[in-house]
Structure formats: C-alpha cells, structure tokens
Amino acid sequence: MSNGNYMGKGGYAGKIILLVVSAAVFTAVTVDLSGILPEGIYAKLTDKLPFLKMEKKAEVKPAVNVAKSGAKTEEETTEPVAKNPKTADLIKKTEEEIERPGAENIASGARKDRPALAIMGGGINAEAEKIKAGIREELVSAEKTAENALDKIEKAEKVEKAEIAGKIEKIEKVEKVEKVENGAVTIETEIIEGRRPAADGGAESRASAGGLAGEGQAAPGAEVASTAGSGKTAEENVLESLTAAASKATVIARAPDVYYTKNLNVKVYENPENVNKVADTLAAGVRVILLEQKEVVVETEKRSTDKDGKLVTEKIKNSSNWEKITYRKNNKENTGWIREKNLTEDLHDAYPESWKDLDFYPVEKKNYPDNPRTAVKGIYVSSSSAGLESRMEKLIALTKRSDINAFVIDVKDDSGHLLFKMDGMEKYSESANKFTQIRDMAAFMQKLKDNNIYAIARIVSFRDPSYAKTNPDKVVVSKSSQKPYTNDDKLPWISPHDRNMWEYNIRVAKEAAKAGFNEIQFDYVRFPAADGGKLDNTIDYRNTQKESKPVAIQKYLEYARAELEPLGIYISADVFGQIGSLPDDMQIGQFWEAVSNTADYISPMMYPSHYKKGVYGINVPDKEPYNVIYRGTRDAINRNENLESPAGIRPWLQAFTAKWLKEYLNYGYEEIEQQIMALADLGIQEYILWNPSNVYTMVEKNPPAEEQSEAAKSEVKPAASTPAAKPEAKPAAPAPAAKPEAKPETPAPAAKPEAKPATPAPEVKPEAKPATPAPATKPATTAPAGQGTKIEILPPKPAAKPAPKPEAKPKPAAQPKPAPKPEEKPIQPAGGGKLIDRYKKALNP
C-alpha cells in the first residue's frame, strides 16, 4: 500500500493526530482508522469495536508541537477545521501569517502571539522524516492488526451463526416432536376412525407407532400388566399404546445424497452418452447414493423434404439430466447412470397412494443385555409335542448332537388354543384355555434354559377358529352370503383390522414374555389369500379403519413392538417366501420393506415344494433346494438394502417330503444341507426347520436307530385337498381336535389352494412352516445373524457346491447345478393380481 493511502486528502477526520508534549516524557498517539481502512472494513470493525470510532473534531495544535509531530498539509488541516465555527477566525488569522511557498506548505493553525513553524516541501528536517516513517510503519501494523481483528470477528460471527442455526434446528426438532406428542391422539385417529391425520403436512405428518423404538425408551402405557378390567375398549387400549409411542414422524431418515428409484424398470447405463448399452435394470423403491449430476446433450439428424422436393437435413439437439449412482445388489456395489426423472427423495413415491401411511422411519433393532441375540438354528415344536415329556427329551437330546439351539413353540396355535393357562383370556376367546398342554410353565421354561435353548413363542395372529366362535362379527365374510370366507382348509379368518384381536394377541405375547420366552414370532400375520386380490370386491374384511392391507399389517407389528419392547423381548414375523422377490404385497398385506423395517427378524417361508413350476426359471423347484433358497434369499437381501434399519433374515427351510406333488424329492440330510449352504453362501447363518410331525432325523447324518424308526412312522401324508391339514399323525398328546399340526397357512400348490395363479402357491404353508430371515444384514459371525445393521457379507460362491458332500450319495435329481447363476433365469411370478400384473415385468434376475 502506498503512502498516499495513509497521508492523502481528508483533513483531521480519518488521519493521525500526533501530539508530542514538549519537555514531557509522555507521548499520546490517537489513531482514527476511518480514512485508512476501506469503507466496508472500517464499518464492520467499528461496529464490533465502537471505541475505535473517533468523533470529528477540529483542534489547532501549537505550532511547535505540530512541527515535531509531522504536521499535515493545508488541505489536511483547513478543510475539516473550517467546518468548525469555533475555529474559523483562528484559521483565517493563521493563514495570513504563515508563509506558503507551495502546495507542500502546511498551516499549523498557530496564532499571531505564537509564531507558527511552517514546514515547507523539501525543508522537512530529518527528525520529522523519521517521525513520519514511524507513523507509516505504525499505520501498516495497525492495518494488519485491524484486518486480523476483522478476520477473527468474521470467523466468530460464522461460528456464532452456526451455533444459533444449530440451536434453532434443535428447537424446531423439539417443536416437531412436541407437536406429534401433543397431537398424538389426533395423529393416530385413523386407528379408530379410519382417516388420515392432518398434521404438519407431507410425509413428516405421519406418526409412527414404533417411534420410541429408536430412542431406547419405553412407551408410556406399554406396561407389562394386563389391561383387563381397565374399563377401556380394545380400540382405546391399542390407541393409547400407539400414540404413546408416536414421538417421531414417518419421514424416511436419509442422508442428503440418498435417493430411491420411483419408476418401474429403471435402466442403468455405463455411459449416459451411449444409451444402447444397458448395464442393469432396477425396480421401484431401490435405495441409491447420488454421486454426480450432469446434463447430456445429444445431437440427432432429422431428414425431410422441402416444398421443392429437395432432401433437407436438420440437426436437432436434445438435452437431458443424468445422475451417477451407486447401489448394492447381489451383495456387491454397483455404479452407473440413470435419468434424473427416475429418482425421488421419498420412498413413498415408489408405491401406490393407498400405501402412503407406511412407516419407513428407521427403528433401532436393539440387543437386550438380559436377553442377548442368538444366531438361531431352530426347529418347530407344536404345543402337543411340548406337552409330551418323552418327545421334549428327544428334541432336547437332538440339540446335543447337532447345531440346533432354538425351539419355535406354539403358544397360540392354528386352532386358537393356548399352550398354558393365562388369566382373563376368556373375554377374547371362550375356549382359549380349554386345551392347554403345560401345567407347570416355570419348570418347562427352566428346562429349556438349563439346556441353553433359545425359546421362541409362535403366535398365530389372524387365523383363529376359537376367537371366531366368540367374536363372529370380527370374522372375514363373503359379502353375498355373510358366511366366513375360507380357503380350502375351511378355517375362518379374523380381520387384521380388528383392534380387539390385536390386543388379544399382544396380551398372549406379554404372558409368554413373562414366562421366559426370548422372542415372539407372529405367524399368519396377513390377510387370507383371495386369488391375488381378484376376489377382494366379494369379501368383507371389516375394514372400519379404511386402511390398506400393508398399512394394517405394519400397524399391528408396530403396536406389538411398542408394547413388547419395554419387556426386552424380540419380535419376528413370518411371510410368504416370494415376498422378497415380488415388488408388491401379493394382496395379503405382507410388503417386505414394511415388515422388515418394523420387526427384529423376518422369516420367509422358502420351502421349495411351495413354488410353482418355472419360478426363478426352475422347472421343478422341489428338486432344486439349493437354487430355490439361494435365489429367494438373494432377492430378500436386495430388498433389505432399501432400508436403514432392516430386520434380520431368518428363513424357514423345508424338513419334510412333499409326496402330494407329482414330482418331488425325498428330503433328508443332504437336502437340508443344500438349503443351509445356500444361506451360508449369501452370508446368512440363521434358519428354522419346519416339519409338522416334529421329527427331525434329517438334521443328522447318522441319527440313532430309534429316531430313524420314528421318522418312518411319522411320514407326512397330507390330504389330497388340503396338504397342510393333519399332515401326519399328531406327534404328541392329542391336541385339540381343531388343531392341525402342519401349517395350513395356505393350501399347497398341488391342491389348488384358494389362490389362483394370482397368489403364488409356493408362499403358502401347506405343511411347512414359514421361513426367511433378514437379508444380508448380519451373517452369523459377530452379532446374531439377521440383525438389521449392515455388515460385510460373504459373497456368493460361484460354484456354491450345492451338491451333497462326497461321501453322501445324493439322488441325481436333487443335485443342484454347480453355479446357481440365477441371473440367467428371470423370475416367473407364480401369481397374478393387480400389482403382480403391474410389476411382473420389472422383476430382476
């Protein structure tokens, strides 16, 4: 910076006044920076440091002192002083007495009686020059100090603004939570009135019943004590529990760069400039990370003929916006380009409008210290088997000789009967306690604990003949006849919209938790199969809530979580095997993302015998256990990638022989191993085996002779019309007459279940029990497999070794192809239905 910037025109204001008091040791220097610093910097600095702002005063200093202090030019002194009426006369007199040899003369403002010392250009003595130089150095230093101070001030302002913004954001979040909490009753009124709440608007207005799940808090009112005798209706009790937990809005927790595909068949390209090469195709709702954006201009030629018949070529430029994305599929990271129009920030945009109330807000999948997660390798145990001491002894002995470490035990079975007596349940079902199998529940549970067996309580949710007798007005009926709507098994269904049924099931679950069970598994947590939804117009589902099927099922599970989480117990849900492969809910209310986001574990029923010919491109699914399980589980893992907090995947596997099929495979040790190997190749270590007879000799390569004999006697022989009903002789104490040991979840494919091509028969439970844990979220190494958090998963082995071990002699038909290569065979949906018809072309290999 030149000296002129310091010593230029401007008078006293904005300059340096240096007073040197003669014969004194004290020197006072006062600096006014208004004329030294840029106007903007000076304004900001004096605004923050007011004491630096000087008043404009015109003082005339004694000539003697001015001379030593580096006096200012006339222009520097007279202009500002002239504006001071008190000194106008003095200036005039001084100007007359001072000799002014040129523009460099400086008027000191001295009076006549004090001769002025005129400093002329070129006559400045050495001492004055030194003083000027010192002043300039001081000014340079002062400016740097001022600039540094200003920088600090600006930084402080930024920090302060950031802190204020953070505080405002926190306040806004608290306000939102308070709005949800204060308006909880309004937010969840659709539970009773069947209408959507009017809250803050958009996705943020939807209240989640699982709100407190992510906060580690117990929902107020979600106590262990029974609500019997409270004087409240079932709807009021359910509403109280849900609204107490509704402390979060159902927005999707997502990072700024997270988006979702919102259209079907979204094509992924390696290069946006070359749209002739498609690298992949994505279904709706796939979670992607945005890496880059750019506009692509493509020039094409349009040829036409003008009025004279001459060929004219016109160049046309078309521009489009593209997004570079990365996403996980088939256990690996993929990158490519898609058109911008295919992305959305809200996952709800990918699904039907009637699903707008689905909750995708992340739910913390806890690990309770007093009930640690376990990598489950379980078997199904009916209430009849549980009631027979000799049978239980054999099953417990099996755990000592194999990897089996968990029992899934009927606590409320397919007939609606309870495993042990529970107080107050008659108000829901008059016969609930009439066929209990266990008298001393404490001793029963202690025996399981003593043998390190993880206990899972199976609760059949919405197929309950006993409850139906007590509550005929809650049964799903045909609109025309008003008679119960049933599938081929002739068993009635309870409306999943029935809040009284919700309360009943959760009260049973609480009793199981108090008895010592580690986990509650909800089975038949769905609507009855109705030919892929084609029969919905002829059925009365008692939908007083006016909610869609997936929303009803998710709300039920959210209610269960809100009530059971304070007890430190996990919840799981059984779903059809193809739910992870099909992009809809199969018209039974089981939508993968909705169930997986809410439950701790999700168990797809992947029995190969339940899949129709051609599914996954496999001619006879029952004969290819490895490939069926591999393909179904891989699809489920891909679906879990769309969620921040997916459930652990723990599939049900086939441990029975489906002799009702025209073409079937005898399932034994090798076939069980192939299914387990398919899971392991995908990083899934948890599973549950389903055999309605509860005879599991096939889990051992060389089972004891007596076990083999029992297995021969208990061969599954399902009825021609309903394979699931009474598949084999009742293994244990005679269960209540209405209790089928096999899972009649839905008729077997061969038996032409009520679902026509619209609903994939494979998903039904003829006799096999549902299965399929959470997708590749947690293999079985560190945390219990299936835990929702995402961890590194073992990549599928190309040649998977699906065939049995060398020493075994697998049947040729049972040997899966060495490399599943599922991508080579497109999925063939087993059913139709509105959504299946709409989505079937979007299914990916």
TORBA-304065 format. One record per residue (C-alpha): residue in one letter; x, y, z. Coordinates in steps of 0.25 Angstrom, whole numbers, plus 5000, padded with zeros to 4 digits. Example, Ala and Ser with C-alpha at 12.3 -4.5 7.8 and 13.67 -1.06 7.14 Angstrom:
! TORBA-304065
a504949825031
s505549965029
! end
This chain:
! TORBA-304065
m500050005000
s500650144996
n500850255006
g499750334999
n498750245004
y499150285018
m499550435016
g498550465006
k497450575006
g496350575016
g496750665028
y496750625042
a495650525041
g496250395037
k497650435039
i498750425050
i498850535060
l500150525068
l500250615080
v501650625085
v501650695098
s503050775099
a503850755111
a503050635115
v503250485115
f501850455111
t501450445097
a500050415093
v499650365080
t498250355075
v497850275063
d496550295055
l496450185044
s495250235036
g496150295025
i497150185026
l496350055024
p495450025013
e494050075016
g493449935017
i494549885027
y494450015035
a492950005037
k493049855041
l494249885050
t493650005057
d492249935058
k492949825066
l493949915073
p493150045076
f494350105083
l495150115070
k494150215064
m494650355066
e493850485067
k494250585056
k494850705064
a495650815059
e496750855068
v497850945065
k499150905072
p500250995076
a501251005064
v502450955072
n501750825075
v501250815060
a502650825055
k503150715063
s501950625060
g502050625045
a500950735043
k499950725032
t499750805019
e498850915018
e497850835011
e497950735022
t497650835033
t496850945028
e495650875021
p495150805034
v495550915043
a494751015034
k493550935037
n493650965052
p493051105054
k493851125067
t495251125060
a494851195047
d495451325051
l496651265057
i496951195043
k496751325035
k497851395044
t498751275044
e498751275028
e499151415027
e500351395036
i500851265030
e501751275018
r501251175008
p502351144997
g501551044990
a500550924991
e501450865001
n501350975012
i500550935024
a499751025032
s499950995047
g498851075052
a499751165061
r499251295066
k500051425064
d500551425078
r501151285075
p501951295063
a501651175054
l502751085050
a502451065035
i502950935029
m503250945015
g503350845004
g504750795004
g505050875017
i504650765026
n505750725035
a506250585038
e505550575051
a504150605045
e504450505034
k504750395044
i503450425051
k502650415038
a503350285035
g503050235049
i501650275047
r501550205034
e502050075040
e501050085051
l499950105041
v500349985033
s500449905046
a499149965051
e498449925038
k498949785039
t498449775053
a497149835049
e497049735037
n497349615047
a496349665057
l495349675046
d495649535041
k495449485055
i494149565057
e493649505044
k494049365048
a493449385061
e492149435054
k492149305046
v492349215058
e491249295065
k490349285053
a490549135052
e490349115067
i489049195066
a488649115054
g488848995061
k488049035073
i486949075064
e486948945057
k486948875071
i485748965075
e485048935062
k485248785064
v484748795079
e483548865074
k483248765063
v483348655074
e482448735083
k481448755072
v481448605070
e481348565085
n480348675088
g479548635076
a479748485077
v478248455079
t477948535066
i479148475059
e478648335061
t477148355060
e477148275047
i477348155056
i475848175060
e475248265050
g475948215038
r476448345033
r477848405031
p478248515041
a478448655037
a479748695043
d480948775038
g480748725024
g481448625015
a482248515020
e482648585033
s481248575038
r481148425039
a481248375053
s482048245055
a481548145066
g483048105067
g483448245070
l484148215083
a484848095078
g485948175073
e486148255086
g486348135096
q485048185103
a483848105108
a482548155102
p481748215113
g480548125116
a481348005110
e481347935123
v481447785126
a480147785134
s478947735127
t477947835123
a476747755127
g475747825136
s476347965132
g474947995126
k475548035113
t475147975099
a476147895091
e476248015082
e476548105093
n477648015098
v478248005085
l478148155082
e478748185096
s479948095093
l480148145079
t480048295082
a480948285094
a482048235085
a481748325073
s482948425076
k483448425062
a482948465049
t482948355038
v483948425029
i485048345023
a486348365030
r487248395019
a488548455016
p488548575006
d489148484996
v488148374997
y487048354987
y486048244983
t485648194969
k484248234967
n483848164954
l483848024949
n484947964940
v485948074943
k487048054933
v488448074938
y489548114927
e491048104928
n491148234920
p489948334918
e490548374904
n490248224900
v488848184903
n488948064894
k489747984905
v488847954918
a489647914930
d488547874939
t487047894942
l486547944955
a485147924961
a484348034968
g484848074982
v486348034981
r487248114990
v488348184983
i489448284986
l489648404977
l491048424973
e490948524961
q490048604953
k490148654939
e489448704926
v489648624914
v489348684900
v489148584889
e489048634874
t488248564864
e487848584850
k486448594844
r486348584829
s485148634822
t484748684808
d484448834806
k483348894797
d484348874785
g484548734787
k485948744792
l486448664803
v486748754815
t487548704828
e487248774841
k488148764853
i487348754866
k487948764880
n487348694891
s487748714906
s487448624918
n487948624932
w488648494937
e489048444951
k490248364954
i489848264965
t490448154973
y489548044980
r489647904986
k489147784979
n489447634980
n490447664991
k491347764983
e491447904980
n490947954966
t491148084959
g490448144947
w489648254941
i488148274941
r487248384937
e486848494947
k485348474946
n485548334952
l485948384965
t485148434978
e485548474992
d484348404998
l484148254997
h482648264998
d482748324983
a483048184978
y481848114983
p480348134982
e479648254988
s478848154997
w480148125004
k480548265008
d480448235023
l481448125022
d482548165032
f484048155027
y484648235039
p485848155044
v485548065056
e486648035065
k486847885066
k487347865080
n488147765087
y487547745101
p488647715111
d487847625119
n487347555106
p488547555096
r488347525082
t488647385077
a488947325064
v487747235063
k487747105057
g486347055061
i485246955059
y483746965060
v483146895072
s481646885073
s480846905086
s480546755086
s482046725086
a482346825096
g481346755105
l481946615104
e483146605113
s483746485105
r483646565092
m484346685098
e485446595104
k485746545090
l485746685084
i486646735095
a487546625092
l487646665078
t488246795081
k489346725088
r489646645075
s489446755065
d489546905062
i488046925067
n488047025078
a486547085078
f485147035078
v483947115072
i482847065081
d481347085079
v480847185090
k479547215082
d479347115071
d478547105058
s477347065066
g477447185075
h477747095087
l478847145097
l480047065102
f479847095117
k478747155125
m478647315124
d477747395133
g476647475126
m476747425112
e475347365112
k474847505109
y475447495096
s475247345093
e474347265102
s475147135099
a476547195099
n476947125112
k476246995110
f477346915103
t478646965110
q479746865109
i480746915120
r480346925135
d481646965141
m482147065132
a483247115141
a483846975141
f483646955126
m484447085123
q485547055133
k485846925126
l486047005113
k486947105120
d487746995126
n488046935113
n488347065106
i487147065097
y486647195091
a485147205093
i484247265082
a482747275085
r481947255072
i480647335072
v479647305060
s479147445058
f477947455049
r477447315047
d476747275060
p475547185060
s475347195075
y475347345075
a474447345063
k473347265071
t473347365082
n473447485072
p472647455059
d472547605056
k474047605054
v474147495044
v474547525029
v473247485022
s472747475008
k471847595004
s470847514997
s470547405007
q471147475020
k471747335023
p473247335027
y474147345016
t475147225016
n476247165008
d476247015004
d476546975019
k475147035023
l475747105035
p475247255037
w476047375037
i475947495046
s476047635041
p477447685042
h476747825044
d476147775057
r476847845069
n476247755079
m476947635072
w478247725073
e478047745088
y477747595090
n479047545082
i479947645090
r479347605103
v479747465100
a481147515095
k481347585109
e480947455116
a481947385108
a483047485111
k482747485126
a482847325125
g484247345120
f484247335105
n485347415097
e484547445085
i483147465080
q482847415066
f481647455059
d481047355049
y479947375039
v480147515040
r479447545027
f478047555020
p477447425014
a477847395000
a476847444991
d477247404977
g478347514977
g477347614981
k476347584970
l475347544980
d475447664989
n474147724984
t473347604988
i473947605002
d473647685015
y474947705022
r474247785033
n475147905029
t474548005038
q475948075038
k475948105023
e477448065023
s478147985012
k478547835015
p480047865016
v479747985026
a478847895035
i479947795036
q481047885039
k480247965049
y479947835056
l481447805057
e481747945061
y480747925073
a481347795076
r482747865077
a482247985085
e481647885095
l482747785096
e484047865095
p483947905110
l483947755113
g485347735106
i484747635096
y485047625081
i483847615071
s483947545058
a482947515046
d482647405036
v482447445022
f482247375009
g483547325002
q483347404990
i483047534997
g484547574996
s484447544981
l483147614977
p483047764978
d481647764983
d480947714996
m480347594988
q479047654992
i479147595006
g479747715013
q481147665014
f482047765008
w483547735010
e484047875014
a482847905023
v483047775031
s484547775031
n484647915036
t483747885048
a484147745052
d485447705058
y485447575050
i484747545037
s484547395033
p484147365019
m483547225017
m484447175006
y484047035005
p484446984990
s483146894990
h482347024990
y482847094978
k482147064965
k482847014952
g483647124946
v483847214957
y485347264957
g485447194944
i485447064951
n484646944945
v484346864957
p484646954970
d484546844980
k485646764973
e486646884974
p486646934988
y488047004987
n487547094975
v486247124981
i486747164994
y487947244988
r487047324979
g485947354989
t486947394999
r487747474990
d486547554986
a486147575001
i487547635003
n487447734992
r486147774998
n486747805011
e487747895005
n486647995003
l486448015018
e487348085028
s486847985039
p486447855033
a486147725041
g487047615041
i486747505031
r486447365037
p485747275027
w484847155029
l485447035022
q484746905017
a485046785026
f483946695020
t483646625007
a482446674999
k481946544994
w480646614989
l481446674977
k481446594964
e482946614964
y483646624977
l484946594985
n485146514997
y485746615007
g486746565016
y488146615022
e488746655008
e487546735004
i487546805018
e489046835016
q488846895002
q487846995007
i488747035019
m489847045009
a489147145000
l488847235012
a490347225017
d490847265003
l490047385004
g490547415018
i489247375025
q489547285037
e488147275043
y486947175039
i485847105045
l485346965040
w483946925038
n483346785040
p481946775045
s482246645051
n483346705059
v484246585055
y485646645051
t486546525048
m486946585035
v487746695042
e488746575046
k489546505036
n489546375045
p488346385054
p488046285065
a487346155061
e486146195069
e486046325063
q486046265049
s484946175053
e484046285058
a484346365045
a483846255037
k482546245045
s482246395044
e482446415029
v481646535025
k480346495017
p479546625015
a478146605010
a477946624995
s477146744996
t477846815008
p479246765009
a479446855021
a478346795029
k478846685038
p480046655030
e480446545039
a479946475052
k479946565063
p481346545069
a480946585084
a479846585093
p478546595085
a478446735082
p477046805082
a476246745070
a476346865062
k477846875063
p478546835050
e480046815053
a480446855039
k480446995036
p479147015028
e479647155025
t479147135011
p478747015002
a479946944996
p480146974981
a479746844976
a478446844984
k477946974976
p477947064988
e476847174988
a477847264982
k477847244967
p479047284958
a478947414965
t479547374978
p480847294977
a480547164984
p481947144988
e481747244998
v480647175005
k480947085017
p480346945013
e481046875024
a482346945024
k482647065033
p482947205028
a484347245027
t485347345023
p486247435031
a486647575029
p487547605017
a488947605017
t489047695028
k489747615038
p490447485035
a490547405047
t491947435052
t491947565061
a490547585064
p489347495063
a489147465048
g487947545043
q488147665052
g487747785043
t489047865043
k489847855030
i491147785031
e492147715021
i491447595015
l492147475009
p492047484994
p491247364988
k492247254983
p492147244968
a492147094969
a491447084982
k491646944984
p490146914985
a490346764983
p490446684996
k491746645002
p492546544994
e492246425004
a490746445002
k490046394991
p489146494986
k488046464977
p488346514963
a487046594962
a487446664975
q488746714971
p488646864968
k489546924957
p490846954962
a490747104959
p489347164962
k489547274952
p488147324955
e488347444947
e488147354935
k486747314938
p485747424940
i484747414951
q483447364947
p482347414957
a481547304962
g480247384963
g479547504956
g478747604963
k478647754961
l480047794966
i480747664962
d480247684947
r480747824948
y482047794953
k482447654948
k483247714936
a484047784946
l484547664953
n486047654952
p486947534950
! end
